[in-house]
């Protein structure tokens, strides 16, 4: 990847809660989780190959790159009895498309060797996080204005236009001041925040 330390994918051991006999296994509900399994699921080629798959396929979202967004995306997923990765979920976090990108790449990964309990394949859940890291930078209002995206700022609980935010923060500001960046739907219909010539609008929340 062209970005420094683009991401790392850290496995946490399977989050497992209870074991059953082979006879009980067939009756388990769809999302039942085990405390231990005889053989844990394995990505083809092992963990290092999985790291390479993630690094090769994750693309740093354009908005996150513009804003210099850094942080962790926490992901949970299941490896089902056939080895498919299913029910991938992310926790709300840094925004700017990072959660969507992490979920997409994990959802599309190749089949794993399934987990085995009592000689039979079972569903196993994993928790992990994806780290998005860019070199430290100052965010330029000029670059934001020249981009394909529109931006609204939330500063101390007050929504501001791009020009109003620039008047408060200066022509540039540290990326570390950003808490989150989420798609802005303008729920109040305030025309002040309409940016019709941009393909999508984000609200950037500045840390207090």
Phi, psi and omega in degrees: 000155183276347185264142182292127178048052186309309178196162169227146182245114185254118175283137164256142184308150182312132177276105190234143188240334184198142179253152180226170176284167180300323180295322180288331185304319182295339183264358187294143174296162189304325185251028178292142184237144182258150173282329180207151176227152180295322180221119181286153174302150180220132174292141180301120183097350176095182186298316181299323177294323176296318176304315181295321177301313180298310182298327181285328190258338179285130176250131180293121182302142185300317180294319178298322178293318178301319183270355182067031184297131175232151175151188184252142170247119181270128186235137169237145179204164179244141167258113186278185187293343177261000180093001179284145172274122185225167175052048179284129179226148174238150175275145175304137184204247190279339176074207179058028178089357184291319178297316180299316182294316179298316181296318182297314184292317179294320180298329184266007185288156181299164179295146175265167164284125185292160174287151182237131174225129182054036176078006182234147178292141180222161174284138177226138181260142175237146168244144181204172171223149176250128179262126173256119184226130172237162173298146179300140182209167170257136182278130183260126176296328178297316179296322178295317180294326183277353184280177179277002186244152174259155182223137170240144182247141172251106182242115182054039176083002180248130178283136182228148171288172179299317180294320179295320178294321178297321179296329181274323189257346184095179183291335176220161175209160182289138178299332182294347178281348181276129176269307177211166173218111184237158176300136183256124183256000178049062186298333180273356180066028181287114183295343177302331184256010176288132177228075190293339183271003180252149185282340177198149181243137179241145171257125183257115179269124179267136180298142180288000000 
